[in-house]
Amino acid sequence: MTLSLYSRDGDGRRDRETRSGCSGPGGSTEPRMSERGSSRRRFMRLTAGGAVAGIITAAGMRFVAPRTVQAQSKLSPDAALQELMEGNRRFTTNGATAHEHDLAILRENTIEKQEPFAAVLSCADSRVPVELVFDQSIGHIFVTRIAGNVVTSEIIASLEYGAVVLGTKVIVVMGHSNCGAVNATIQAKGVPGQISALYPHIQPAVDQAGSNLEAASKANAKIQAALLRQASTVIADLVKKSELKVVAAYYDVASGSVALLN
């Protein structure tokens, strides 16, 4: 639509220039370059208008009946996980490349849709910038964040959307070092507001690992990953068909390294 309006403005200016031109010899007016250009522009405007209408129609169809889109690449679950881990290696060796991507082009290409190849359930901790940790850019990772990286109904719904509609191939449930939510659960002290609502989700990991913060954080990531595989029939079915992988991981804030947990 913008292209069409711009072309009409341009035609208007050029048409006025044509009308103010002089006749050729003998009083006959030969076709001027501006007139021929105007005809071509009118043709292009009609063509572009049809294309825009097609885009609008397609957009309307997607709005009425959303359909599954393809992931950014035809990666298998294993290959998607490998891409994340290779990105983390680049991050820890100061060889990150995501900042070199043309962000303007990436934004343009993701306005209408998103096609992430991976999803990450991470803690809300500000020291865990998921896209940076895996050296990925706009549109590559579908990220859900909540203190303690715990699985809730809302988190499950979000990750199901990522897997079924957006086509993510791997879900990484990532705990991290010095996690405040896990530590608060270990301490079990009185806290203001609704912070203690996190405790029941994390308590099974504390019961399993004891008061060791790192051990409890790793146990929590594994428990939440297992819960995600079991509590969601949608995700469980994709995992069973080898179309999706769900893994637990641990991010070390000091080193920047991500380790997969068995």
Secondary structure, 3 states (H helix, E strand, C coil): CHHHHHHHHHHHHHHHHHHCCCCCHHHCCCCCHHHHHHHHHHHHHHHHHHHHHHHHHHHHHHHHCCCCCCCCCCCCHHHHHHHHHHHHHHHHCCCCCHHHCCHHHHHHHCCCCCCCCEEEEECCCCCCCHHHHCCCCCCCEEEEECHHHCCCHHHHHHHHHHHHCCCCCEEEEEEECCCHHHHHHHHCCCCCCCHHHHHHHHHHHHHHHCCCHHHHHHHHHHHHHHHHHHHCHHHHHHHHCCCCEEEEEEECCCCCCEEEEC
